[in-house]
Amino acid sequence: MESVGLDPDAVVEVISKGAAQSWQMENRAHTMAEGEFEFGFAVDWMRKDLDITLRTGRAYQARLPLTALVDQFYADVQAKGGSRWDTSSLISRLSD
């Protein structure tokens, strides 16, 4: 956000008033903007759960392309050293 001249606090204030409002927004927006990811559910655990979901999908011949994409994004976070970061660290992948 800052790279295009946006104030992260102002952006969060505006978008948190509408449909984007969520627990993650209220509790992690500031830490996400600061690049602090040492809090909750680790990326390793998220990938374990995504793997279970993807394997179950394959067993039932269900296509889960968005789940596979999110799993890949979290794999990218792991590759940059974020295995123990919480799931809000996904923003670090999207802002590269």
N, C-alpha and C positions, 0 to 999 in steps of 0.2 A: 504494500500500500504506500509506504513512504517513498518508494522509488518512482511513483507517479504523482507525488505531491499530496497524498492524502494523509490526514491525521488519523492514526488507528483508533484513538479514543472517540473521535467524532464519528467515524464510520460505525463503530460498535454502538454508540448511542443511537444513531439513526436506524440501523437495521434491527436492533433489538426491540424496537417498538412494534414491529409487525410480525409476519409469519416466521421470521428467522429466530424469534425469541425462543430460548431453550435453556435447560440446565447448563449445558456446555457453554453457551453464550454468557450466561450470568456468572459462572464460576471459573471459566478458563480464558475468557477473551483477553484479559489483561496479561496473564502469564503467557498466552500464545503470542501476543504482540511483542513481549519481552524475550521470546525464545526460551522460556523456562518450561520444561516438560517432565519434571521429577515428581509427579504427584500420584496418579491413579493407575488405572488398568494398563499394564505394559503392552507394548507392541508385540512382544513375543507371545503373550497370551491371546491377543487379538488374532494373530496369524494362526495360532493353534485352532481357535474357534472357526476361523474362516476356512481352514483346511478341512475340518469336520463337515462344514456346510458344503464345500465344493465336492468332497468325496461322496457325501450323501446325495447331492444333486446328480452326480454321474451315475450312481447306483440306480437312481430312478429316472435316468435319461432326461433330467431337467437342465435346461440351459440357464446358466447364471452369469452372464457376461459382466454385469456391473460388480458382482461379488468378486469375480476374478480380477477385475481392474483395481478394485480397492485393495485386494490382497497384494497385487503387484506394487501398488503405491506404498503399502506398508513394508514390503520387501525392500524398496528403495530407501525407506527410513532406516531399516536395519543395516543396510549396506553403508550408510553414513554414520553408523555408530549408535543408532537410536533404539537398540533392542529393548532396553529397560525404560525408555521414555514412555510417558503415557500416550494414549491414543490421540490427544490433541496435537501431538507432534506431527500429525499428517500435514499440517499447514507448512511445515518446513520443507516437505516434498513439493508442495504446490507452489511455493514461492521461489524455488530455485530457478 
